[in-house]
Every structure is written in structure tokens, then in C-alpha cells.
Amino acid sequence: MQNTIVMLLAGGQGERLYPLTRDRAKPSVPIGGVYRIIDFALSNCINSGLRRILVLTQYKSFSLQRHIQSTWELFNPVMGEYIDVIPPQQRNVSRWYQGTADAIFQNIYMLEQEKPAYVVILSGDHIYKMDYSKMLDFHIANNADLTISCTTVPRAEAFRFGVAGTDPDGRINRFVEKPKDPPGIPGDEENSYSSMGVYIFSTEMLVRRVIEDVKTDTEHDFGKNIIPRMVRSGDRVFAYPFEDENRSPNRPANEVYWRDIGTIESYYDANMDLVKVSPQFNLYDEHWPIHRRSQPGPTARTLAHDKGRDPVVIDSLLSTGAVVSGARVVRSILGPRSFVHSWASVEDSILFDDVEVGRNCKIRRAIIDKHVKIPANTEIGYDLELDRQRFTVSPEGIVVVPKGLALK
């Protein structure tokens, strides 16, 4: 893998995840209590043997950079391994990144210095398990200029994605971003190949195409501009059928797990899956571990002070240092050092780091960001009209309390 570099795109604003992205980049948003969204793509890299990684950042990147520096110390520089965080260098042009392809263009210098044969381009806000080395083998075997990892989706739902039409050998003959009439799969016309935003380029072709693109008046986006132009030009562009490394014992054999965490609803659903009795995404599979920061602090605990104040914890994840003191926690995730006091109830909710829930509070279908202290007797998630006056409420009724909000 020494001839391959990963360029991980982590610069999106994440507007649809606001207010969780008010103070952090989208890939830095916590998930599952102790992980950040970017940890899933980075774990895939490590598990695939890819250890030359450039993380391209842009908006509100401080917490993301600090997370990577404190978490991802798995690399041996003597062996040529590294993970570097690269903000916009403005080496070629004096502007921020204008699109995914422009982010690569502005970092061509890095490719010229490292001279890799292949470049793996990933998004930092997707959750899935994938062995990129298998995709690289496929790319090389087909002498491809570009390989796109694709997953099968019902044709009726494919209008939401970039869709590839293919020949029987997997070569892409058509690529359309969010088409009204998606092409079907040869021999399986009821389904379509949806792009996962995982690309492997032969470096020479990547450099040529992004330089060409920057000279045109486009959105400088891989899905909207680069890929369709390559297909029209006759470049060797192939669809790689996604092989899911997520081994969940109760998951149907033909079902794959890939999630784009782009909205409050999709973020909430991905978290709530983790507390199910049989979650779709398996965090406990030693075959494909998801690496994370080692949190300092004591083990999570429950406290029963006296009769009538017994803690109840059902189908929930408790992070390092979390305390449930005579409270009820159901189908919820408690972040590091969160504290739920006596007679409080937390249901179907996500608490970030250092959240304190006072006595007799009732929290339901809520996301509470870091460093929020909720006073005793407060109710959140029970009166959405009142909640809209104080917090953010998603279209599906999920209440989001922003970081550090002082409640009275």
C-alpha cells in the first residue's frame, strides 16, 4: 500500500446538522458516545492497510484537528506512515475550496511530492465498514482510470443519489447525479447502482481531470462534473460492488450498511440503531474494529441511594465516567462524564460529554450537546411548541439543545 495515498474530504459545513455543527466540522460530531463520525472512515483505512492519509479540512476544523492529533497515534513515520490534517493552502489559488474536486486541485502539490500511483478519495461523514484494499485490487485488475464504490438501491429511490449505468463487465457507460429516471443494473432493472462517494483514481488521470475542471465554470464536484465528463470522454471508469465488512449476526445476508450522516434525522437514527438489542451496525466485531480516542476517567456507574431511588438502565450505552444516580435511562446514549440525577427520566435521547440532568427532569427524543446543565424539574421533548422557543426542533420532532447553553 506504499504506492497509495488517501485524501479524506472533511471540509463540509454540515448546515443540515446545525446546531451540532455550530462549533465543529461535521466529521467531528460525536456519535455512539465515544466516537466521532470521521473515526469510521479512518478505521476503514487502518483495517485496509492504508496508512498514508491526508485529511482535507476547511470549516471550524479546530476540534477535528485536535481529535485526530489525540486519537490517531497509530502511525510509524519510520515506515512512511502518517495522517496529516491539511487546511486550505491557497497555493494554486487564493480561495477556499469550491467543491470536492477543487479540494483535490488545491492539494495537487501533495501528490507531486509523494508521487503515489493511486489515490483513494473518501468522505469524512459516512458510516460503513469497507476493505479498500479489495477495491484497489479491482481497480488494478481492470486497468481503470477511476473506480467508484457502488451499493444497490431500489430504482425508485435512486433519484436521491449519484447513479451509475454499467455494461455487464461493470464499466460505467453513464453517470447522473440525482437523476429523474435512474438507469437500472443490467439483469436487475428494478435496482440501480448508487455511488457511495468512495473513489480510487490512478493519480495521473486524477491530476489531469481536476486541472481541466478548474478551468471551467462548474461546481467543481466529482459527482456532478468530473465523473460524467470522464465517462463521456471514454475514460475507463468502473463500478465496484460494495462488499460490506459489517458482520452483524441478525442482519440479512443481502443487506448492507452504509449511512450518509447529513441531517439531524439520519444522525439520530444512526445513534438509535446502536442501542437496539440487535443493531444493524456492529460495534463489537473484533474482525473490523472501530478505533476511537481512549477516554481518561473512571468506569461508568449506577447508584442507588436508598429505597425508591433504584437506577434503571435499559438498552443504553454508558460512556466513560457516566453516572446514573437513582434515575431511569431507556434507549439512550450517555456521553463521557454525563450525570443523570435521581428521579430523572431520559428516553430515546443522546447526551454528549459533560451533560448534567437535574432531579425530576424528563428528557425524550432529544440530543443534548456538550457542557449543558439541565436544571431540576425541566422537561424537554414533551411540549414541542415550547421547545421551539428555546431550542432547535427537527421536522421529525427531535429536540436539539446546543453546546454550552445555560438553562434556567
N, C-alpha and C positions, 0 to 999 in steps of 0.2 A: 504493500500500500504506500510505499515511499514515493511513488510517481503520481499520487492523487492528493488533491487539496479539497477541503470542504470550505465553502463560503456560505455561512448561515445568515440569512436575512432577518435581522432583529430590530429594524428601524421604524416599524409602523406605529402610527399614533394611537390606534386602538380606540377610536372615538365611540364605537358602539359598546365598548366595555366601561365607559365612563359611569360613575366616578372612580372605579377601581384603577383607571389609568390616569387619574388626575396628577399623581406624583410619581408615576413609574411607567416604564415601557410595557407594552402588552406581554412580551415574553417573560417579564419579571413578576407577573401577577402570581401570588401563591395559589397552590391547588393541592388538595388532599392533605392539608395541614402542614406538611414539612417540605413539599416540593415547590418549584417554580415551573411555569409552563415550559420554559426552554430546556429544563432538565430531561425531558422525554426525547427530544431530537438529539441532544448531546449524548445521552445514554445509548441511543441507537448507533451513534458514531463510534463510541468506545467499544461497544459489543461487536461492531462490524470490523474492528481493527483499523479504523481511520483516526489517526492521531496528529493530523496537521490541519488545524481548524482556525478559520478567520471568522469572527463574529462581527458583522457589519451593523453598527448601531447608529442611531440618529436622535430621536426624541426622548428626552427625560431618561437618559441612559445611566445615570449615576448608580441607582440601586441595582441595575442589571450588571454593570461592571463590577460592583462590589461583591455581588453574589458569585459571579464567575471566579473572581480572584480568591474568594474564601472557600469555594466549594470544589472547584475543578483542578485540584493539585495532583492529578494522576499522570502527569506527563514527564518524560525524561528528555531534557534538552540534549543530552549527550547523544541520544539516538535520533535526533532530528524531530522530536515530538514537541508540539506546542499548541496552545489555544490563546489567541491574541484577540483583544477587543479593539476594533478599528472604527473610530468615529469618522465622519466625512473629512477627507484630507484636503479637498478642493485643490488637488494637484493639477488636474486637467482643466477644470472649470471652476469658477467662483460661485458655487451654488450648493444647496443641499440636494440630496437625492431626489430626483423627479419621478422615479419608478424603479421597479425591480431590476430592469436591465441597466438603467443609469447607475444604480448602486454598484453593479459589476464594472461598468465602464470606468467609473471614478476610482476603481481599485485595480485597474489593469497593471499598474506598476508592481503590485504584489505578485501577480502572475509572472511578470517579466523577471522578477528577482528569483522566484522559486522554480520556475520552468517545469511545472507538472505536466504530465501527459494528459491527465483527466481532471475535471473539476466537478465536484458534487455540489449542487446548489439546493439548499433546504430553506424551509420557513421555520421560524422560531416559535410559532404559535399553533402548531398542530400536535395532537396526541395520538400516538400509534406506536407499534413495535415493528421494526423492519431491519433486515440484514442488507445493508447497502452493498456489501461485497458480492452478494448474489446478483444484484442488479448490474454491478460493474462487470462481472463475468459475462452477462448477457450482452452488455454494450460492446465489449471487445469482440465477442464471438460473431456479432452481426456487423462488425466494422462500421458502427454507427457514428454519425456526427453528433447526434443528440438522442438520448433515451429518456422517456417520460414514464414515471411510475403511474399506473392507472388502476383504479378499482372499478368493479362492475356496479352500476346503479340502475334501477328501473328506468327505462327510456322516458317514462312520463315525468320523472323527477330530475332528469339530466339537464334541464334548462338552467339550473342554478350553478352549473359548473362549466369549466372548460372541457370540451368533449372531443375525443379523437375518433375519426373514422379510419379503419385499418383494412389492409389487404389480409388474406388468410395467413401470411407469414408474419403478421404483426407490424409491418411497415405502415406508417401513418400516411394516408393519402388526403386527409382533410382534418383541419383543426379549427374549431369555432369556440369562441368564448361566450358562454351563456346563450346557446342557440335556441331559436323558437322551435325548430324542427331538428332535434338531435339525431345524428346518424346512429344506426344500430351496430351491433357486433356481428361480423359475418357468421352465419349459422345460429345466431341468437338475437334476432331482431327486436325482441322485447326488452333487451337491455342495451346499455351504452357504456363505453369506456370513459370514465371521468378522470381528469388529471388530478393528482394529489399534490401538485406543486413541488414534486421531487424530481430533479433533473440531473442527468450526467451528460456533460459535454466533453468532447475532445477539445482540448484547450485552443488549438489553432482556429477551429471553427467558431468557438465562443468569442474569441477576441475579434475575429473578422466581423461577425454579425453585430456585436454591440457597438463597434466603431461605425459601421454602416448606419445603425439605427439612430445614433446620437446626431447624425447629420440630417435627419428627417424630422418633420413636425408631427410627432406621435406622442403617445402616453409613455413611451419607453418601458413597456411592460412585456414580460415574456409571453404571457398567455394571449394578450391582445395583439401584439405586434411581431415579436421575434419569431415565435413558433409558426404562425401562419405564413410568414414570409419565407421561412426555411422550407416548409412543405411545398409552397408554390414554386420555389426555386429548384426543387428536385433533390435537396439535401437528404441524406439517409437518416430519417427520423423514425424511431421505433417506439411502440408502446410496450412497456414491461408489465406483465400481470402481477399485481401486488401480492407478495407472499407474507401473510401475517404471522409474526413471531409471538403473538399474544396467545398463550396457552391457558385458556380458561376452561375448567373441566365441564362446565354445564353449557358451554356455547356451542350452537350447531356448527357442524363441520364446514358448511358453506358460508358462514357468516364471518365477516372481517370487521375489525375495529379500527376506524380512522375518524378523528373528530377535528373539525376546524373550530377553534375556540374564538369566535368572532363577536358574540353577543352575550348579554347577561344571561339569557335563557340557556344558550349552549354551554356556557361556563357553569351555571348552576346544575344543569343536568349531568354534566361530566363528573362533578363532585358527588352528586347524589347517587350516581351509579356505584361509587366506591364504597358506600355504606350498606349496599344491598347484601342480603345473605349470599347470593350468587352474582357478584358483579361481572359485567361484561369485560371490564379491563382488570387483569390480574396483576396486582402489585407485589404478590408474594411468590412469583415464579423465579426460582434461582437460575433457571436457564437463561433468562433475559432480564437481569436486574436493572432497576431504575435507580441511578445514583442520585444522591442528594447531599446537602450540607449536613454535617454531623452537628446537631444542636447541643450546645452545652446546657447543663442543668439536670435536675433530678428527674426520676421517673414520674409519669403521670400517676395521680392517686385519686381515690374517692374517700370521703369522710362521712361518718355517721355520728353526730354529736350525742344524741340521746334518742329515746323512743319517739317516733313520729317524724324524725328527720333522717330517715334512711335514704341514701342516694340510689337513684335508679338510672342505669345507663343501658340503653338498648340500641343495637345496630348502629354504633357510632365509632368514630376514630378519635382517640385522645392523643395529642402530641406531647412531646417532652415538656414536663413541668406543668401540664394542665391539671386543674383541681376541680372536682365536682363535690361540693360540700353540702350534703343533705338536699340535693336538687334532683330534678328529673331531666335527663338528656336523651332524646329519641331521634334516631336517624339524622345525626348531626356530626359535624367535624369541628373539633376544638383545636385551635392553633396553639403553638408553644406559649406556655405561661398564662394561658387564659384561665379565668377563675369564675365559677358559677356558684353563687351563694345559696343558702338554704331557702327552700320552698320556691325557688325559681323553676321555670319550665322553659326548655329550649328544644324546639321540634323542627325537623326538616330545615336546618339552618347551618350556616358556615361562619365560624368565628375565626378571625385572623389572630396574629400574635398579640399578646398582652391586652386582651379584651376582658373587662370585668363586668359581670352581670350581677346586679344587686339582688337583695332578698325580694321574694314575691314577684319578680319580673316574669313576664310571659313573652317569649320570642317565638315567632312562627314564620317559616318561609322567608328568611332574611339572610343577608350577607353583611356581616359587621367587620369593617376594615380595622386595621391595627390601631392600638392605643385609644380605644374608645371605652369610657367608663359609663355604664348604664345605671342610673340611679334606681333605688328600690321602688317597687310598685309600677315600673314602666311597662307598657305594652307596645310591642312592635309586631306588625303583621296581622293585627286583628281589626283595625279600622283603617283601611287603605286611604280614605279621603283625608284623615288626619295625618297619616304617614306622608302623603304627597306634599303636605305643607311643611314638613320637617326634613324629609329625605328624598331619595330618588326611588321611584316605583316603576318597574318594568311593565311592558304591556301585558305580561302574564301574571302580574301581581307579586313579583319578587321585590322585597324592600331592600335597598342598599344604603347602608349608613357609612358615610365617607370616613377616611382615616383621620383620627385625632379629633373628631367632632366632640365638642363639650355639650353634653346633655344636661338639662336641668329639670 
